[in-house]
Amino acid sequence: RKDLQERLDRKVFENAKLYYTMEDYKAARVALKNVLKDDAENIYREEILYYTTMSSYKYALLSVASKQKERYLIFVDDYLNFVEEYPESSHRKELDSLYEKVRKK
């Protein structure tokens, strides 16, 4: 049972992450958030939240100038959620640095 759940968790995470790999950051964020909506206890939760945050950052970065501000605010929300839940994460340094960049804009 546990092994099956692990495999299912991995499969839905990998499927959602595929959008990120294909650089469709808007779709990636939606798909990743849906994974947690369907299963908040997914064992890949930290990675899912990391890729959600990275997706919102890259989506904002690649947006037209007129849309960037609102999209960076979404990144800030995602970042704050991540840091609140995983303050000791190995991804923390990278995300902190992106957050500082965004704050300076």
C-alpha positions in Angstrom: 0.0 0.0 0.0 2.7 2.5 1.0 4.9 1.5 -2.0 1.9 2.0 -4.4 1.1 5.4 -2.8 4.8 6.5 -3.3 4.7 5.5 -6.9 1.4 7.3 -7.5 2.8 10.4 -5.7 5.9 10.3 -7.9 3.9 9.8 -11.1 1.6 12.8 -10.6 4.6 15.0 -9.5 6.6 14.0 -12.6 3.6 14.5 -14.9 3.1 18.1 -13.5 6.8 18.8 -13.6 6.9 17.9 -17.3 5.4 21.4 -18.1 8.2 23.0 -16.2 10.7 20.9 -18.2 9.0 22.0 -21.4 9.3 25.6 -20.2 5.5 26.1 -20.1 5.7 27.9 -16.7 2.1 29.0 -16.5 0.8 25.4 -17.1 3.5 24.0 -14.8 2.3 26.2 -11.9 -1.3 25.2 -12.5 -0.5 21.5 -12.8 1.7 21.5 -9.7 -0.9 23.3 -7.6 -3.5 20.8 -8.7 -1.3 18.0 -7.5 -1.4 19.4 -4.0 -5.1 20.3 -4.3 -5.8 16.6 -5.0 -3.4 15.3 -2.5 -2.0 17.7 0.1 0.0 14.9 1.7 2.0 14.0 -1.5 5.5 12.9 -0.4 7.0 15.2 -3.0 5.3 18.2 -1.4 8.6 20.2 -0.9 9.7 19.6 -4.5 6.2 20.5 -5.8 6.2 23.8 -3.9 9.7 24.5 -5.1 8.8 24.0 -8.7 5.6 26.0 -8.2 7.7 28.9 -6.9 10.2 28.6 -9.7 7.4 28.4 -12.3 5.9 31.6 -11.1 9.3 33.3 -11.1 10.2 32.3 -14.6 6.7 33.0 -15.9 7.0 36.6 -14.5 10.5 37.0 -15.8 9.5 36.1 -19.3 6.3 38.1 -19.3 5.7 41.4 -21.1 6.7 44.4 -19.0 3.1 45.5 -18.3 2.2 42.1 -16.7 5.5 41.6 -14.8 4.6 43.4 -11.6 1.4 41.4 -10.9 3.2 38.1 -11.8 6.1 38.8 -9.6 3.6 39.3 -6.7 2.4 35.8 -7.4 6.0 34.6 -7.1 6.4 36.5 -3.8 3.3 34.7 -2.5 4.6 31.3 -3.6 8.0 32.1 -2.1 6.6 33.1 1.3 4.4 29.9 1.3 7.5 27.8 0.6 9.7 29.4 3.2 7.0 29.2 5.8 6.6 25.5 5.2 10.2 24.6 4.6 12.5 27.1 6.3 15.4 24.6 6.3 15.0 23.5 2.7 18.1 22.9 0.5 16.3 25.2 -2.1 16.2 28.1 0.3 19.3 29.8 -0.8 18.4 29.8 -4.4 14.8 31.1 -3.7 16.1 33.7 -1.3 18.3 35.1 -4.0 15.4 35.3 -6.5 13.3 37.0 -3.9 15.9 39.6 -3.3 16.1 40.2 -7.1 12.4 40.7 -7.3 12.3 43.0 -4.2 14.8 45.3 -5.9 12.6 45.6 -9.0 
